[in-house]
Amino acid sequence: MHIPPYYKKRNWQRFLAGVFLGGIIAYAVFLFMYGTYVERWIKENMQLREDINDLQDQYSMLREDKNELDEKQKEKIRIHSVEIIFLNEKKLLSQHTIDRLTIYKLRELTKDQLPDLVGKSITSLSENVTLLYTSIENKRYKIDDLLYELKVERVVISQELKIGVNIIPTKS
């Protein structure tokens, strides 16, 4: 068996040269297209990484701000002080049924009934407001051999807990 010598014929030489040059040109076009694709992909990848870094920085800053605001909110929703307001204080003072020292002692005794309210959260106090009423109203306060009862009329729950109380002098 004999392989025909096509490489000597001019038409076959042109054909083989065209296939060879076409392959080289196709490979060069492939390399160009692939190179531009990879270059575009690298640029896009770098841009996305930069965006991710920027977003991570923004996220960490926002998280820090959120934590700071949470701490401020936690401070705000705690009771800082308790104030007892006697609603009928002026009336009792004008009638001379009670004096300022007795009012001061009543205020202190009432505050002694509520020592753990400072620092307590407002939400937990608002859930147990009836306990606040009963702890003040269910006790008789004895000052200088006189008994006094307190009736809670108002409660304002905020950073400063304000309790409006009426003083009722009772006979022993």
Secondary structure as UniProt FT lines:
FT   HELIX           6..8
FT   HELIX           10..76
FT   STRAND          81..86
FT   TURN            87..88
FT   HELIX           89..94
FT   TURN            95..96
FT   HELIX           100..113
FT   HELIX           115..117
FT   TURN            118..119
FT   HELIX           122..127
FT   HELIX           129..137
FT   STRAND          140..143
FT   TURN            144..145
FT   STRAND          146..156
FT   STRAND          160..170
//
